Amino acid sequence: MLPHEVEPFANAHIERLGIDIAEMEFYIANPEEINSRIIQQWRRDLMDCANGFERFKVCMVDELEQKERALQTLRDHEIRPNQKAGS
């Protein structure tokens, strides 16, 4: 996931969950209005959000591993992060 994709990706999932929560609150107060299509949509939305969390987790784990490899390379070559090579 590219840096400019993170916020819109997260915001879309947060917004969808907010809509679903509002709908759930309405149907809790008005259970006679609920139907199977609504429940199926909630299930799809929750699955999409779960998949989004999985994607985010994979991206973050990869990013942290890349940073650790870069820092280890600096340590292996005895370079401080803010020091230019050969200084």
C-alpha positions as CSV (number, residue, x, y, z in Angstrom):
1,M,0.0,0.0,0.0
2,L,1.4,3.3,-1.0
3,P,1.5,6.2,1.6
4,H,-1.1,8.3,-0.3
5,E,-3.5,5.3,-0.3
6,V,-3.5,4.6,3.5
7,E,-5.8,7.4,4.6
8,P,-8.4,7.2,1.9
9,F,-8.4,3.4,2.3
10,A,-8.9,3.6,6.1
11,N,-11.5,6.4,5.8
12,A,-13.6,4.4,3.4
13,H,-13.8,1.5,5.8
14,I,-14.4,3.7,8.8
15,E,-17.2,5.5,7.0
16,R,-18.9,2.2,5.9
17,L,-18.7,0.9,9.5
18,G,-20.3,4.1,10.7
19,I,-23.2,3.8,8.3
20,D,-23.7,0.1,9.3
21,I,-23.7,1.1,13.0
22,A,-26.3,3.7,12.4
23,E,-28.4,1.3,10.5
24,M,-28.0,-1.3,13.2
25,E,-29.1,1.1,15.8
26,F,-32.2,2.0,13.7
27,Y,-33.1,-1.7,13.3
28,I,-32.5,-2.5,17.0
29,A,-35.2,0.2,17.7
30,N,-37.4,-1.0,14.8
31,P,-36.8,-4.8,14.5
32,E,-39.9,-5.3,12.4
33,E,-38.2,-3.3,9.6
34,I,-35.2,-5.6,9.1
35,N,-34.9,-8.0,6.2
36,S,-32.4,-10.6,5.0
37,R,-30.9,-8.2,2.3
38,I,-29.9,-5.7,5.0
39,I,-28.2,-8.5,7.1
40,Q,-26.4,-9.8,4.0
41,Q,-25.1,-6.2,3.2
42,W,-23.8,-5.9,6.8
43,R,-22.0,-9.2,6.4
44,R,-20.4,-8.1,3.1
45,D,-19.4,-4.8,4.7
46,L,-17.9,-6.6,7.7
47,M,-16.0,-9.0,5.5
48,D,-14.7,-6.1,3.4
49,C,-13.5,-4.4,6.6
50,A,-11.9,-7.6,7.9
51,N,-10.1,-8.0,4.6
52,G,-9.0,-4.3,4.8
53,F,-7.5,-4.9,8.2
54,E,-5.7,-8.0,6.9
55,R,-4.3,-5.9,4.0
56,F,-3.2,-3.1,6.3
57,K,-1.5,-5.7,8.7
58,V,0.4,-7.3,5.8
59,C,1.5,-3.8,4.6
60,M,2.6,-2.7,8.0
61,V,4.5,-5.9,8.8
62,D,6.3,-5.6,5.4
63,E,7.1,-1.9,6.1
64,L,8.5,-2.7,9.5
65,E,10.6,-5.5,8.2
66,Q,12.0,-3.3,5.4
67,K,12.9,-0.6,8.0
68,E,14.6,-3.1,10.2
69,R,16.6,-4.5,7.2
70,A,17.7,-1.0,6.3
71,L,18.7,-0.2,9.9
72,Q,20.6,-3.5,10.1
73,T,22.5,-2.6,6.9
74,L,23.5,0.7,8.4
75,R,24.7,-1.1,11.6
76,D,26.6,-3.7,9.5
77,H,28.4,-0.9,7.7
78,E,28.8,1.2,10.9
79,I,26.8,4.1,9.4
80,R,24.7,6.2,11.7
81,P,21.3,7.0,10.1
82,N,22.0,10.7,9.6
83,Q,25.6,10.3,8.6
84,K,26.7,10.2,5.0
85,A,28.7,7.1,3.9
86,G,32.4,7.6,4.0
87,S,32.2,10.4,6.6
